[in-house]
Amino acid sequence: MSGGQRAFAGVKVADFSWVGVGPITMRYLADHGATVVRVESISRADFLRTSPPYKDGTPGVNRSAFWAAFNAGKLGLTLDLKKPKAMDVARKLIAWADVMAESFTAGAMERLGLGYEEARRINPGIIYISSTNQGQTGPYARQPGFGTQLVSLSGYTHLLGWPDREPAGAYGAYTDFISPRFGAAMVAAALAGRRRTGEGMCIDLSQLEAGLQFLAPQVLDYATSGRIATRAGNAHASAAPHNAYPCRGDDRWCAIAVANDAQWTALRLAMGDPDWSQEKRFATVLGRRRHAAALDENMGAWTQAFDAHELMRLLQATGVPAGVVQNATDLFADPQLAAQGHFVALEHPEIGRHHYERFAFRLSESASGPDAPAPLLGQHNEQVLRDVLGCSDDEIADMIIEGVLE
């Protein structure tokens, strides 16, 4: 991997977004060389700044691991946008930027005076990305909420859990971790387009619709057959055994997925071909699916004698798909993640040594970050005002006295 100029070197970003999708999307650019200025408010701190987990369990606006993870490599600027001089600074930042990001409820930036039309008036070439729950138009566009609601609106909650129980739901705001992948690709495409045409654009990213992309088979099935997909636990329509099985130790599991008869034969041999595995009812995928409860019970009785990693290696060596259900400790010890340099340790001014995840791709001709920790609240105010926007020391002093930087 080359250590040369990064893919977005020279790109300038005014990041007015908050919480998850917008900040994660802009971190893609920061990691690959863009200068990203994260605009915040002291009086109304970003929701994630006050969300656990905190360093040492002690709350604080600079101690949230969530916020730190989403904003690594950015410069931090605080502005009280209710004050006219703060709006002047915001407009200067937009004039400087190539990309502007916001992720508030539809209409909020327009009411503030920083919507796309105003941004385009200030900077005709601006690429303006707006990330909202359900887009900028339509009857529900102005419905506020978080990704936790969108998990249900997009259909995931209905599909997760067991058929004889209430929906279990996904961990957290699942759509928050899907949408940035679309957003980053769209911004990259917009930058490439502007290089050819000189024209900016507005990107309207609906987090609901981004989430639906990952349910395409279920949506297509309904459109063609009228079938409504529902919860099936860990079962699979064409694989058995297909479950997470208990292993030796406290809450240790290994996922095993047998998709065909050859894999089933390999699994039987790995188990020592016990008598129960030779029963006629388990001879075919259809039979194993029909008798999944008995199959899982027998499997679990065998797997619980093994260390989870030991079992994974044993089965993989025989051609049986298997993987440890890893916890956080496992992930930090994972040799593949270590070889890829997935976790980057950086020194944060308040959190201290903190690990940041890199994104899941590498560029052959360019290295990637993060290279700097997430900023403290307002950490780079003077640096941004002086070095990025060209404000004088007297102007900065006046802003501090007048409470503009709050």
C-alpha positions as CSV (number, residue, x, y, z in Angstrom):
1,M,0.0,0.0,0.0
2,S,1.4,3.4,-1.0
3,G,1.8,6.2,1.5
4,G,1.3,8.8,-1.2
5,Q,-1.4,11.5,-1.5
6,R,-4.7,10.4,-0.1
7,A,-7.8,10.0,-2.3
8,F,-9.6,13.1,-0.9
9,A,-6.5,15.2,-0.2
10,G,-7.4,18.9,-0.8
11,V,-11.2,18.3,-0.4
12,K,-12.7,20.7,2.1
13,V,-15.8,19.7,4.2
14,A,-18.1,21.8,6.3
15,D,-19.8,19.1,8.5
16,F,-22.9,20.5,10.1
17,S,-24.4,17.0,10.7
18,W,-24.9,15.3,14.0
19,V,-25.4,12.0,15.8
20,G,-24.6,9.1,13.4
21,V,-25.2,9.0,9.6
22,G,-23.8,12.4,8.6
23,P,-20.7,12.2,10.9
24,I,-19.8,8.7,9.8
25,T,-20.2,9.6,6.2
26,M,-17.9,12.6,6.6
27,R,-15.3,10.4,8.4
28,Y,-14.9,8.5,5.2
29,L,-13.6,11.7,3.7
30,A,-11.5,12.7,6.7
31,D,-9.8,9.2,6.8
32,H,-8.8,9.6,3.1
33,G,-7.3,13.0,3.4
34,A,-10.1,15.6,3.4
35,T,-10.0,18.6,5.8
36,V,-13.3,18.2,7.7
37,V,-14.5,20.9,10.0
38,R,-17.1,19.6,12.4
39,V,-19.5,22.4,13.5
40,E,-21.2,22.0,16.9
41,S,-22.9,23.9,19.6
42,I,-21.8,24.0,23.3
43,S,-25.3,24.9,24.4
44,R,-26.9,22.0,22.6
45,A,-24.2,19.3,22.4
46,D,-24.4,16.5,19.9
47,F,-26.7,13.7,21.3
48,L,-23.8,11.2,21.0
49,R,-21.5,13.3,23.2
50,T,-23.8,12.5,26.1
51,S,-24.3,8.9,25.2
52,P,-22.4,5.9,26.8
53,P,-20.1,4.1,26.9
54,Y,-17.8,6.7,28.6
55,K,-14.2,6.5,29.4
56,D,-14.0,4.8,32.9
57,G,-17.8,5.0,33.1
58,T,-17.6,8.8,33.9
59,P,-20.0,10.9,31.8
60,G,-18.7,14.0,30.0
61,V,-19.1,15.7,26.6
62,N,-15.6,14.7,25.7
63,R,-15.7,11.1,27.0
64,S,-18.1,9.2,24.8
65,A,-16.6,6.4,22.8
66,F,-19.5,6.6,20.3
67,W,-18.9,10.2,19.5
68,A,-15.1,9.7,19.3
69,A,-15.5,6.8,16.9
70,F,-17.6,8.8,14.4
71,N,-15.6,11.9,14.4
72,A,-11.9,10.9,14.3
73,G,-9.6,13.0,12.2
74,K,-11.9,16.1,12.1
75,L,-11.4,19.7,13.3
76,G,-13.9,20.9,15.9
77,L,-15.6,24.3,15.7
78,T,-18.4,25.5,18.0
79,L,-20.9,28.1,16.9
80,D,-24.0,29.5,18.4
81,L,-26.0,29.9,15.2
82,K,-28.6,32.0,16.9
83,K,-26.1,34.8,16.8
84,P,-25.6,36.8,13.6
85,K,-21.8,36.7,13.8
86,A,-21.9,33.0,14.1
87,M,-24.0,32.8,10.9
88,D,-21.4,35.0,9.2
89,V,-18.8,32.4,10.2
90,A,-21.0,29.6,8.9
91,R,-21.4,31.3,5.6
92,K,-17.6,31.8,5.3
93,L,-17.2,28.1,6.0
94,I,-19.7,27.2,3.3
95,A,-17.8,29.5,0.8
96,W,-14.6,27.7,1.7
97,A,-16.0,24.2,1.4
98,D,-16.3,21.7,-1.4
99,V,-18.8,19.6,0.5
100,M,-21.4,20.6,3.1
101,A,-23.2,17.9,5.2
102,E,-26.3,18.2,7.4
103,S,-28.5,15.5,9.1
104,F,-31.3,17.4,10.7
105,T,-35.1,16.9,10.3
106,A,-36.2,18.1,6.8
107,G,-36.7,21.9,6.8
108,A,-34.5,22.6,9.8
109,M,-31.6,24.0,7.9
110,E,-33.9,26.1,5.7
111,R,-35.4,27.7,8.8
112,L,-31.9,28.3,10.1
113,G,-31.0,30.0,6.8
114,L,-28.5,27.4,5.7
115,G,-30.5,25.2,3.3
116,Y,-29.3,24.1,-0.1
117,E,-30.5,27.1,-2.0
118,E,-28.7,29.5,0.4
119,A,-25.6,27.3,0.4
120,R,-25.6,27.3,-3.4
121,R,-26.0,31.1,-3.5
122,I,-22.9,31.4,-1.3
123,N,-21.0,28.7,-3.2
124,P,-22.4,27.7,-6.6
125,G,-20.1,24.6,-6.7
126,I,-21.1,23.2,-3.3
127,I,-21.9,19.6,-3.0
128,Y,-24.6,19.5,-0.3
129,I,-25.5,16.2,1.3
130,S,-28.6,16.1,3.5
131,S,-29.1,12.9,5.4
132,T,-32.6,12.5,7.0
133,N,-34.9,9.8,8.2
134,Q,-37.2,9.7,5.1
135,G,-35.8,12.3,2.7
136,Q,-36.7,15.9,2.0
137,T,-40.1,15.4,0.4
138,G,-43.3,13.4,0.9
139,P,-45.9,13.2,3.7
140,Y,-43.4,11.9,6.4
141,A,-40.4,14.0,5.4
142,R,-40.6,16.2,8.5
143,Q,-41.3,13.4,10.9
144,P,-38.4,13.5,13.5
145,G,-36.7,10.4,14.9
146,F,-33.6,8.2,15.1
147,G,-32.4,5.2,13.4
148,T,-33.9,3.0,16.1
149,Q,-37.3,3.9,14.7
150,L,-36.2,3.4,11.1
151,V,-35.1,-0.2,11.9
152,S,-38.8,-0.9,12.4
153,L,-40.1,1.3,9.6
154,S,-37.8,-0.4,7.1
155,G,-39.0,-3.9,8.1
156,Y,-36.0,-5.3,10.0
157,T,-37.7,-5.6,13.4
158,H,-40.5,-7.8,11.9
159,L,-37.9,-10.2,10.6
160,L,-35.7,-10.6,13.7
161,G,-36.4,-13.1,16.4
162,W,-38.4,-16.4,16.7
163,P,-41.7,-17.1,15.0
164,D,-43.5,-17.9,18.3
165,R,-42.3,-14.8,20.1
166,E,-42.5,-11.0,19.8
167,P,-39.9,-9.4,17.5
168,A,-36.5,-9.1,19.0
169,G,-35.3,-6.2,16.9
170,A,-31.7,-5.4,15.8
171,Y,-29.0,-4.0,18.0
172,G,-29.2,-0.2,18.0
173,A,-29.9,2.0,15.0
174,Y,-29.0,-0.5,12.3
175,T,-29.9,1.9,9.4
176,D,-27.3,4.3,10.8
177,F,-24.6,1.9,9.8
178,I,-26.0,1.2,6.4
179,S,-26.7,4.7,5.2
180,P,-23.2,6.1,5.4
181,R,-22.0,3.6,2.9
182,F,-24.4,5.0,0.3
183,G,-23.7,8.6,1.4
184,A,-19.9,8.3,1.0
185,A,-20.2,6.7,-2.4
186,M,-22.6,9.5,-3.6
187,V,-20.3,12.2,-2.3
188,A,-17.4,10.6,-4.1
189,A,-19.4,10.4,-7.3
190,A,-20.6,14.0,-6.9
191,L,-17.0,15.2,-6.5
192,A,-15.9,13.3,-9.6
193,G,-18.9,14.8,-11.5
194,R,-17.9,18.3,-10.4
195,R,-14.4,17.7,-11.6
196,R,-15.8,17.1,-15.1
197,T,-18.6,19.7,-15.2
198,G,-17.7,22.3,-12.5
199,E,-21.2,22.0,-11.1
200,G,-22.2,21.1,-7.6
201,M,-25.4,19.3,-6.5
202,C,-27.7,18.5,-3.6
203,I,-27.8,14.9,-2.4
204,D,-31.0,13.9,-0.6
205,L,-30.2,10.7,1.3
206,S,-33.2,8.9,2.8
207,Q,-32.0,6.6,5.6
208,L,-35.2,4.6,5.3
209,E,-34.7,3.9,1.7
210,A,-31.0,3.1,2.2
211,G,-32.0,0.5,4.8
212,L,-34.5,-1.1,2.4
213,Q,-31.7,-2.0,0.0
214,F,-30.5,-4.7,2.4
215,L,-34.0,-6.3,2.3
216,A,-34.2,-6.6,-1.5
217,P,-34.8,-10.4,-1.6
218,Q,-37.7,-10.1,0.9
219,V,-39.3,-7.1,-0.9
220,L,-38.9,-8.9,-4.3
221,D,-40.4,-12.1,-2.9
222,Y,-43.5,-10.1,-1.8
223,A,-43.7,-8.3,-5.1
224,T,-43.7,-11.5,-7.1
225,S,-45.5,-14.0,-4.9
226,G,-47.3,-12.0,-2.2
227,R,-45.4,-13.9,0.5
228,I,-44.6,-11.8,3.6
229,A,-41.3,-12.8,5.2
230,T,-41.3,-13.3,8.9
231,R,-39.2,-14.4,11.9
232,A,-37.3,-17.7,11.7
233,G,-34.8,-17.4,14.6
234,N,-31.4,-18.7,13.3
235,A,-33.0,-21.1,10.8
236,H,-32.4,-20.9,7.1
237,A,-34.7,-22.0,4.3
238,S,-32.0,-24.2,2.6
239,A,-29.4,-25.0,5.2
240,A,-29.4,-27.3,8.3
241,P,-27.8,-27.3,10.8
242,H,-27.8,-23.5,10.8
243,N,-27.5,-22.1,14.3
244,A,-25.2,-20.8,17.0
245,Y,-24.1,-23.7,19.2
246,P,-22.9,-23.5,22.8
247,C,-19.2,-24.1,23.6
248,R,-17.1,-24.5,26.6
249,G,-17.0,-21.5,28.9
250,D,-19.3,-18.7,29.9
251,D,-21.6,-17.5,27.0
252,R,-19.3,-18.9,24.3
253,W,-20.8,-19.9,21.0
254,C,-19.8,-21.1,17.5
255,A,-22.0,-20.6,14.4
256,I,-22.3,-23.5,12.1
257,A,-24.0,-23.5,8.7
258,V,-24.3,-26.7,6.6
259,A,-25.7,-25.8,3.1
260,N,-25.4,-29.2,1.3
261,D,-24.9,-32.9,1.7
262,A,-21.1,-32.8,1.2
263,Q,-20.8,-30.4,4.2
264,W,-23.1,-32.6,6.2
265,T,-20.9,-35.6,5.5
266,A,-17.8,-33.6,6.5
267,L,-19.5,-32.6,9.7
268,R,-20.5,-36.1,10.6
269,L,-16.9,-37.3,10.1
270,A,-15.6,-34.4,12.3
271,M,-18.1,-35.5,15.0
272,G,-16.9,-39.1,14.7
273,D,-20.1,-40.1,12.8
274,P,-22.2,-40.6,16.0
275,D,-25.2,-42.9,15.8
276,W,-27.8,-40.1,15.9
277,S,-26.2,-38.5,12.8
278,Q,-26.8,-41.7,10.8
279,E,-30.6,-41.5,11.4
280,K,-32.6,-41.4,8.2
281,R,-34.4,-38.3,9.2
282,F,-31.1,-36.3,9.0
283,A,-30.0,-37.8,5.6
284,T,-31.2,-34.8,3.5
285,V,-31.4,-31.1,3.9
286,L,-35.2,-31.2,3.8
287,G,-35.1,-33.8,6.6
288,R,-32.7,-31.9,8.7
289,R,-34.8,-28.7,8.3
290,R,-37.9,-30.6,9.3
291,H,-36.2,-32.0,12.4
292,A,-34.2,-28.9,13.2
293,A,-35.0,-28.9,16.9
294,A,-33.7,-32.5,17.4
295,L,-30.7,-31.8,15.2
296,D,-29.8,-28.7,17.2
297,E,-30.2,-30.5,20.5
298,N,-27.7,-33.2,19.4
299,M,-25.4,-30.7,17.9
300,G,-25.3,-28.6,21.1
301,A,-24.5,-31.7,23.2
302,W,-21.5,-32.3,21.0
303,T,-20.2,-28.7,20.6
304,Q,-20.3,-27.7,24.3
305,A,-17.2,-29.9,25.0
306,F,-15.1,-27.6,22.7
307,D,-13.5,-24.2,23.0
308,A,-15.2,-22.1,20.5
309,H,-12.1,-21.2,18.5
310,E,-10.9,-24.8,18.6
311,L,-14.2,-25.9,17.2
312,M,-14.1,-23.3,14.5
313,R,-10.7,-24.4,13.3
314,L,-11.6,-28.1,13.4
315,L,-14.7,-27.6,11.3
316,Q,-13.2,-25.2,8.8
317,A,-10.3,-27.6,8.2
318,T,-12.8,-30.2,7.1
319,G,-14.8,-27.8,4.8
320,V,-17.7,-27.1,7.2
321,P,-18.6,-23.3,7.4
322,A,-18.1,-22.3,11.0
323,G,-17.3,-19.1,12.9
324,V,-16.8,-18.1,16.5
325,V,-19.5,-15.7,17.9
326,Q,-16.9,-13.2,18.9
327,N,-17.1,-10.6,21.6
328,A,-15.2,-7.4,22.0
329,T,-12.2,-9.1,23.6
330,D,-12.1,-11.6,20.7
331,L,-12.2,-8.8,18.1
332,F,-9.2,-7.0,19.5
333,A,-7.3,-10.3,19.5
334,D,-8.4,-11.4,16.1
335,P,-5.3,-12.1,14.0
336,Q,-6.9,-11.2,10.7
337,L,-8.1,-7.8,12.0
338,A,-4.6,-7.2,13.4
339,A,-3.0,-8.1,10.1
340,Q,-5.3,-5.6,8.3
341,G,-4.6,-2.9,10.8
342,H,-8.3,-2.6,11.5
343,F,-7.9,-1.0,14.9
344,V,-5.8,2.2,15.2
345,A,-4.8,3.4,18.6
346,L,-4.6,7.2,19.1
347,E,-4.1,9.4,22.1
348,H,-7.2,11.5,22.9
349,P,-6.7,14.6,25.1
350,E,-9.3,13.4,27.6
351,I,-10.1,9.7,26.9
352,G,-6.4,8.9,26.6
353,R,-5.3,5.9,24.4
354,H,-8.3,4.9,22.4
355,H,-8.9,2.5,19.6
356,Y,-10.6,3.6,16.4
357,E,-11.9,1.3,13.7
358,R,-10.7,1.8,10.1
359,F,-13.2,1.4,7.3
360,A,-13.4,-2.0,5.7
361,F,-11.5,-1.3,2.5
362,R,-8.0,-0.4,1.5
363,L,-6.8,1.6,-1.5
364,S,-3.8,0.2,-3.3
365,E,-2.3,3.6,-4.1
366,S,-3.2,5.6,-1.0
367,A,-3.0,5.1,2.7
368,S,-5.9,5.9,5.0
369,G,-6.6,7.1,8.5
370,P,-7.7,7.9,11.0
371,D,-4.6,9.8,12.0
372,A,-6.0,12.1,14.7
373,P,-8.5,11.5,17.5
374,A,-11.9,13.1,17.6
375,P,-11.9,16.8,18.7
376,L,-12.8,18.0,22.1
377,L,-15.8,20.3,22.1
378,G,-14.5,23.5,20.4
379,Q,-10.9,22.3,20.5
380,H,-9.9,23.9,17.2
381,N,-12.0,27.1,17.3
382,E,-9.0,29.4,16.9
383,Q,-7.2,27.2,14.4
384,V,-10.2,27.0,12.1
385,L,-11.1,30.7,12.4
386,R,-7.5,31.9,11.8
387,D,-6.0,29.3,9.5
388,V,-9.1,28.1,7.5
389,L,-11.2,31.3,7.4
390,G,-8.6,33.9,7.8
391,C,-10.0,35.7,10.8
392,S,-7.8,38.1,12.7
393,D,-6.9,37.7,16.3
394,D,-9.0,40.8,17.2
395,E,-12.0,39.3,15.4
396,I,-11.6,36.0,17.2
397,A,-11.3,37.8,20.5
398,D,-14.5,39.7,19.8
399,M,-16.3,36.4,19.0
400,I,-15.2,34.9,22.3
401,I,-16.3,37.9,24.2
402,E,-19.7,38.0,22.5
403,G,-20.4,34.3,23.0
404,V,-20.3,33.5,19.3
405,L,-18.3,30.3,19.8
406,E,-20.8,28.5,22.1
